[in-house]
Each structure stands twice: as C-alpha cells, then as structure tokens.
Amino acid sequence: MEAIILAGGFGTRLRPLTYTRAKSLLPILNKPMIVHLIETLPDEVHKVILAVNYRKDQIEKYFKEHDIGKEVVVNNEPEPLGTGGATKFAEKHITGEFFVLNSDIICSLDLDDMVLFHEKNHAIATISLWPVKNVSEFGVADVKENGNVVGFVEKPKPKDAPSNFINAGAYCLEPEVLDYIETGQLVSMEKEIFPQIINNTGRFFGYKFEGFWMDIGRISSYLDVHKLLMKKQNIESFQGKNCVVNGVLKNSCLGDNVYVGNKSKLNSVVVYDNATIEDNVVLSNCVIGENCTIGNFSNLKDVVIGEKSNIDNKALWNQKIPKGYPDKQIGNPIEK
C-alpha cells in the first residue's frame, strides 16, 4: 500500500518561518511536522510519495539523511497541480488502494481503522470526517447514518446544514479514482473529483473520528499543537539535546543547543536550534528562529523572529501605524 502526502505548499501564513524552510519540515516537539504524520501510517504502507514543489531539495535532503522505515519518493511537481493533479502525478507509484494525506494536519485519526471501514463498505473513496461547531465556515458533508456521503454543502447556515462534519483531509482511495483526473492539470480533488465519484458510483464514504484535529496553517495553531502534544505527554515543557536552562519554562519547546539565561521566563514559546535567550528576558506566544539571540531584558509577546536575528534594545511594533504618522523626523533634533 502507498501513501501520497501533499507537501508542496509555500506555507505563506507561517512566514517568516517558511521563508527558509519547507512547511512540512517545520519542527513540532523537535520533529518535522511531516514525520509526525508518517509515524501514524499503517505498517502495510511500504512506500510514501511526497508531492512537493517549494523547497524540494531541502525535503529530499532530509529524507536521504533520515531513515523513517519506509521507502520515500520525492515527487517533484513541475508546477502546482492541486490535490487532484498531485495525486494523478504520482499514479505510476500506485499499486492498489492508497492514501492521500495533507502534511499540515496533526490529528488522532486511526488510519488502520479507516482502511478497515473503507474495505468493509467496498468504497471507492473514503474521507475522514471531523465534527465542528460553526458549520457556516466550512464545506459540510451530507452523510448518512451508515457513513455514505451523498454530497457537500458549502458554508451553510446552521439550520440548513446536513450535518456538523467536515472533510478532515485524509483520503483512502481505490486506483479507479485516478481515472477521473486529467493528467498534468490543476485539479481540486475536493471540488471536481469527489462530486463525480458520488454521482457516478454512490460508493463514497466518510469515516468519523474523535479526539483532536489541528490544521497547522497559522502561527497560532503551530503554537497550539505544541501545547496539545505536551499535555498529552503530561509534560510542561520539552527540551532538545544539550540545552542549558537557568530560567523558567511553561508550555514551551526548546530545540537542540538552546541557552536560556538567568531569570528569563518563557510561556508558550517555541525556540529553534542554537538560539540564545539571555538574562531577564520575558517571552510569551513567540517563535524564535534558529541561531537567534534575544538580548537581556527583552520583553516580547506574539512575535515570530526569523532565523539568525539578533533582538537587543530594538523597538518592535506590529499594530496599525496611526494615520498621518510621519515616516521621517519632523522638527529639530536636540543635540546631545
């Protein structure tokens, strides 16, 4: 069995972290996001096909240097092809039923159980379904009691919603799904292919699951997934190798070779490798990039610092600049 993992996006909502690193390689508890996903794959999945575009060489280098126990194929798209086009582009690697998974989703989905559900129902396509409170923000599945999905309603009013379940981004598919997709075209699996399968076969199912589901698409969810996974491990903080911590950590994760100085306090902070947090620093809801230095007495909240940056006695402002505020000095400066 094979698994196609969609990992080609730029991750623009996670910038500046994705200026220098592929989104799928962003660390979560010091392990690349995509590796967390690969570790959930059933044993019968022997080959992982990575649909990539942006920073393809970086992804390829990582998997050449790290053995994950499965064959990995880096499938470089010449241009973005969408979920359907990327799946079709991997067709030559498919030998039977297969998964298509989004690399930026961390969840409690049991893929072994999903396969059993798929096979029991003789489905052509099975998608994961996750319950939400605000259905008006999503495309909602019209799913019957036995799991048969007969359609989707895009952002319905609550009173018009056929269910409270949305597409959770994991698909178990039969090879005939590939026949619906045109080669070399930008194709959306969700908007173009799934409706055809529903209408033509009636063998489209939804696998409901509980627990947790997080789309790591923003800095806020990137910080939140660290807190969630630490809570599940019953730890208040996580430290990589060779860290020196003289301050206080809460809900925070440190990479390798990180130094935290005296009386510094970190609350809900992710710090990448080789960073230095000097003395009397207060950080809250921050991501500190690789090889950064945060100087003495810095106080930062809701800030992302790109790699190799030095923050020391600098003023940071991320709010709206007042209307009419000049971009250069007005009047005579006082001579010192």
C-alpha positions as CSV (number, residue, x, y, z in Angstrom):
1,M,0.0,0.0,0.0
2,E,1.2,3.5,-0.8
3,A,0.6,7.0,0.8
4,I,0.7,10.2,-1.1
5,I,1.5,13.1,1.2
6,L,0.7,16.6,-0.2
7,A,3.7,18.8,0.9
8,G,4.1,21.3,-1.9
9,G,2.7,24.5,-0.5
10,F,4.6,27.6,0.4
11,G,3.0,28.0,3.8
12,T,2.6,31.7,3.4
13,R,0.6,32.1,6.6
14,L,3.5,30.7,8.6
15,R,6.0,33.2,7.3
16,P,8.8,34.1,8.1
17,L,9.4,30.5,9.3
18,T,8.7,29.3,5.7
19,Y,11.0,31.8,4.1
20,T,13.9,29.5,4.8
21,R,12.3,26.1,5.5
22,A,9.7,23.9,3.8
23,K,6.4,24.0,5.8
24,S,6.3,20.2,6.1
25,L,9.8,20.3,7.8
26,L,8.8,22.8,10.5
27,P,9.6,21.1,13.8
28,I,6.9,20.1,16.2
29,L,8.5,18.9,19.5
30,N,11.8,18.9,17.6
31,K,10.5,16.5,14.9
32,P,9.4,17.7,11.4
33,M,5.7,18.0,11.0
34,I,5.6,15.5,8.2
35,V,7.4,12.8,10.3
36,H,4.6,13.0,12.9
37,L,2.2,12.1,10.1
38,I,4.3,9.4,8.6
39,E,4.5,7.7,12.0
40,T,0.7,7.3,12.0
41,L,0.7,5.3,8.8
42,P,-0.2,1.6,9.0
43,D,2.6,-1.0,8.7
44,E,1.2,-2.1,5.4
45,V,2.1,1.3,3.8
46,H,5.5,0.5,2.4
47,K,6.0,3.5,0.2
48,V,5.5,7.2,0.8
49,I,5.2,9.5,-2.1
50,L,5.8,13.2,-1.2
51,A,4.1,15.6,-3.6
52,V,6.4,18.6,-3.4
53,N,7.3,21.8,-5.3
54,Y,8.6,24.5,-3.0
55,R,12.0,23.7,-1.4
56,K,12.0,20.2,-2.9
57,D,15.8,19.9,-2.5
58,Q,15.5,20.6,1.3
59,I,12.9,17.9,1.7
60,E,14.8,15.4,-0.4
61,K,18.0,16.1,1.7
62,Y,16.1,15.4,4.9
63,F,14.8,12.0,3.9
64,K,18.2,11.0,2.5
65,E,19.7,11.7,5.9
66,H,17.0,10.2,8.0
67,D,15.6,6.6,7.8
68,I,11.9,6.5,8.6
69,G,11.5,2.8,7.9
70,K,9.6,3.2,4.6
71,E,10.6,3.9,1.1
72,V,10.3,7.6,0.3
73,V,9.8,9.0,-3.1
74,V,10.1,12.8,-3.6
75,N,7.8,13.5,-6.5
76,N,8.6,17.0,-7.8
77,E,5.7,18.8,-9.4
78,P,6.8,21.0,-12.3
79,E,4.1,23.4,-11.2
80,P,1.4,23.4,-8.5
81,L,-1.2,20.9,-9.6
82,G,-3.8,21.0,-6.7
83,T,-4.8,17.9,-4.7
84,G,-6.2,16.1,-7.7
85,G,-3.3,16.9,-10.1
86,A,-0.7,16.0,-7.5
87,T,-2.4,12.6,-6.9
88,K,-2.5,11.9,-10.6
89,F,1.1,12.9,-10.9
90,A,2.0,10.0,-8.5
91,E,0.0,7.5,-10.5
92,K,3.0,5.4,-11.6
93,H,3.8,4.6,-8.0
94,I,0.3,3.3,-7.1
95,T,-0.3,-0.5,-7.0
96,G,-3.7,-0.7,-5.2
97,E,-5.7,1.1,-2.6
98,F,-3.8,4.1,-1.3
99,F,-3.9,7.1,1.0
100,V,-3.8,10.8,0.1
101,L,-2.9,12.9,3.2
102,N,-2.2,16.6,3.9
103,S,1.2,17.1,5.5
104,D,0.0,20.0,7.7
105,I,-2.7,18.2,9.7
106,I,-1.9,16.7,13.1
107,C,-4.8,14.6,14.5
108,S,-5.9,11.5,16.3
109,L,-7.2,9.7,13.2
110,D,-6.6,5.9,13.3
111,L,-5.6,5.1,9.7
112,D,-5.7,1.4,10.3
113,D,-9.4,1.6,11.4
114,M,-10.1,3.9,8.4
115,V,-8.8,1.3,6.0
116,L,-11.0,-1.4,7.6
117,F,-14.0,0.9,7.3
118,H,-13.2,1.6,3.7
119,E,-12.9,-2.1,2.8
120,K,-16.0,-3.2,4.8
121,N,-18.1,-0.8,2.8
122,H,-16.5,-1.7,-0.6
123,A,-15.9,2.0,-1.0
124,I,-14.2,3.6,-4.0
125,A,-13.3,6.6,-1.8
126,T,-13.4,7.2,1.9
127,I,-12.6,10.5,3.5
128,S,-12.0,11.4,7.2
129,L,-14.8,13.5,8.8
130,W,-14.4,15.8,11.8
131,P,-17.2,17.5,13.8
132,V,-17.2,21.3,14.1
133,K,-19.3,23.8,16.0
134,N,-19.5,26.5,13.4
135,V,-20.6,24.8,10.2
136,S,-21.0,28.1,8.4
137,E,-17.2,28.4,8.0
138,F,-16.8,25.1,6.1
139,G,-18.0,22.7,3.4
140,V,-20.2,20.3,5.3
141,A,-20.7,16.6,4.4
142,D,-24.2,15.3,3.8
143,V,-23.5,11.9,5.4
144,K,-26.0,9.1,6.1
145,E,-26.1,7.0,9.2
146,N,-24.0,4.2,7.6
147,G,-21.3,6.7,6.6
148,N,-22.3,7.1,2.9
149,V,-21.6,10.6,1.8
150,V,-24.1,11.8,-0.8
151,G,-22.9,15.4,-1.2
152,F,-21.4,18.5,0.3
153,V,-22.9,21.9,1.2
154,E,-20.6,24.8,1.2
155,K,-20.7,27.1,4.2
156,P,-24.4,26.5,5.1
157,K,-26.4,28.4,7.6
158,P,-26.7,26.2,10.8
159,K,-30.3,25.5,10.2
160,D,-29.6,24.3,6.7
161,A,-26.5,22.2,7.4
162,P,-27.0,18.4,6.6
163,S,-24.5,17.5,9.5
164,N,-21.8,19.0,11.5
165,F,-19.0,17.0,9.8
166,I,-16.3,18.5,7.6
167,N,-13.7,17.0,5.3
168,A,-10.7,16.4,7.6
169,G,-8.1,16.0,4.9
170,A,-7.3,12.2,4.9
171,Y,-8.4,10.0,2.0
172,C,-8.4,6.3,1.4
173,L,-8.9,5.7,-2.3
174,E,-9.1,2.9,-4.9
175,P,-7.0,3.1,-8.1
176,E,-10.0,3.8,-10.3
177,V,-10.2,7.3,-8.7
178,L,-7.2,8.2,-10.8
179,D,-9.3,7.6,-14.0
180,Y,-11.3,10.7,-13.1
181,I,-8.3,13.0,-13.0
182,E,-6.9,14.6,-16.2
183,T,-3.1,14.3,-16.5
184,G,-1.0,17.5,-16.0
185,Q,-3.8,19.8,-15.0
186,L,-4.5,21.8,-11.9
187,V,-7.4,19.8,-10.3
188,S,-9.1,20.0,-7.0
189,M,-9.9,16.6,-5.6
190,E,-12.5,18.0,-3.3
191,K,-14.4,20.3,-5.7
192,E,-14.0,18.5,-9.0
193,I,-13.4,14.8,-8.4
194,F,-15.3,13.8,-5.3
195,P,-18.7,15.1,-6.7
196,Q,-18.2,12.9,-9.8
197,I,-17.5,9.8,-7.7
198,I,-20.5,10.5,-5.5
199,N,-22.8,10.9,-8.5
200,N,-21.4,8.1,-10.6
201,T,-20.9,5.3,-8.0
202,G,-22.7,6.0,-4.8
203,R,-19.7,4.4,-3.1
204,F,-18.2,7.4,-1.4
205,F,-18.0,7.1,2.4
206,G,-17.0,9.2,5.4
207,Y,-15.1,7.9,8.4
208,K,-15.9,9.8,11.5
209,F,-13.3,10.1,14.3
210,E,-12.9,11.8,17.7
211,G,-10.1,13.1,19.7
212,F,-8.2,16.0,18.2
213,W,-7.7,17.6,14.8
214,M,-5.5,20.6,14.0
215,D,-4.7,22.3,10.7
216,I,-1.2,23.8,11.2
217,G,-1.8,26.7,8.9
218,R,-1.1,29.7,11.2
219,I,1.4,30.7,13.8
220,S,-1.4,30.4,16.5
221,S,-2.1,26.7,15.6
222,Y,1.6,26.0,15.3
223,L,2.0,27.1,18.9
224,D,-1.2,25.4,20.0
225,V,-0.2,22.0,18.6
226,H,2.9,22.1,20.8
227,K,0.8,22.7,23.9
228,L,-1.6,20.0,22.9
229,L,1.0,17.3,22.4
230,M,2.9,18.3,25.5
231,K,-0.3,18.0,27.5
232,K,-0.9,14.5,26.1
233,Q,2.6,13.5,27.2
234,N,1.9,15.1,30.6
235,I,4.9,17.4,30.4
236,E,5.0,21.2,30.9
237,S,8.0,21.8,28.6
238,F,10.2,20.0,26.1
239,Q,13.9,20.3,25.7
240,G,16.2,19.1,22.9
241,K,19.8,18.0,23.3
242,N,22.4,20.0,25.1
243,C,20.1,22.7,26.4
244,V,21.1,24.9,29.3
245,V,18.1,26.4,31.2
246,N,18.6,28.8,34.0
247,G,15.2,30.4,33.7
248,V,11.5,29.2,33.8
249,L,9.7,27.3,31.0
250,K,5.9,26.9,30.7
251,N,4.2,25.2,27.7
252,S,7.4,25.8,25.8
253,C,9.6,23.7,23.5
254,L,13.3,24.1,23.0
255,G,15.4,22.8,20.1
256,D,18.9,21.5,20.4
257,N,21.7,23.6,21.9
258,V,19.5,26.3,23.3
259,Y,20.6,28.6,26.1
260,V,18.1,30.3,28.5
261,G,19.6,32.8,30.8
262,N,19.0,33.7,34.5
263,K,15.6,34.9,35.5
264,S,14.2,34.6,31.9
265,K,10.6,33.4,31.6
266,L,9.2,31.6,28.5
267,N,5.4,30.9,28.3
268,S,4.1,29.2,25.2
269,V,7.3,29.7,23.2
270,V,8.9,27.5,20.5
271,V,12.7,28.0,20.2
272,Y,14.6,26.5,17.3
273,D,18.1,25.1,17.5
274,N,21.2,27.0,18.5
275,A,19.2,30.0,19.9
276,T,20.3,32.1,22.9
277,I,17.9,33.7,25.3
278,E,19.9,36.0,27.5
279,D,19.1,37.1,31.1
280,N,15.9,38.7,32.4
281,V,14.0,38.0,29.1
282,V,10.2,37.6,29.1
283,L,8.7,35.8,26.1
284,S,5.0,34.9,25.5
285,N,3.4,33.3,22.5
286,C,6.6,33.6,20.4
287,V,8.5,31.5,17.9
288,I,12.3,32.2,18.0
289,G,14.2,31.1,14.9
290,E,17.4,29.1,14.5
291,N,20.6,30.8,15.6
292,C,18.8,33.8,17.0
293,T,19.9,35.8,20.1
294,I,17.4,37.6,22.3
295,G,19.2,40.2,24.4
296,N,19.0,41.0,28.1
297,F,15.7,42.4,29.4
298,S,13.8,41.9,26.1
299,N,10.1,41.6,26.6
300,L,8.3,40.1,23.6
301,K,4.7,38.9,23.1
302,D,3.0,37.4,20.0
303,V,6.2,37.8,17.9
304,V,7.9,35.5,15.4
305,I,11.7,36.1,15.0
306,G,13.3,34.7,11.8
307,E,16.5,32.7,11.9
308,K,19.9,34.4,12.6
309,S,18.2,37.5,14.0
310,N,19.5,39.5,17.0
311,I,17.0,41.3,19.1
312,D,18.7,43.6,21.5
313,N,17.4,47.1,22.5
314,K,15.2,47.2,19.4
315,A,11.6,48.5,19.3
316,L,9.1,46.2,17.6
317,W,5.7,47.3,16.6
318,N,3.1,45.1,14.9
319,Q,0.0,47.2,15.3
320,K,-1.6,49.6,12.8
321,I,0.5,52.8,12.3
322,P,-1.5,55.9,13.3
323,K,-2.9,57.8,10.3
324,G,-0.7,60.8,9.4
325,Y,2.3,59.5,11.4
326,P,5.4,60.7,9.5
327,D,7.9,58.2,8.2
328,K,10.8,60.5,9.0
329,Q,11.8,63.0,11.7
330,I,10.0,66.4,11.8
331,G,11.4,69.4,13.6
332,N,14.9,70.0,15.0
333,P,16.5,67.2,17.0
334,I,18.0,68.0,20.4
335,E,21.8,68.0,20.2
336,K,23.4,65.8,22.9
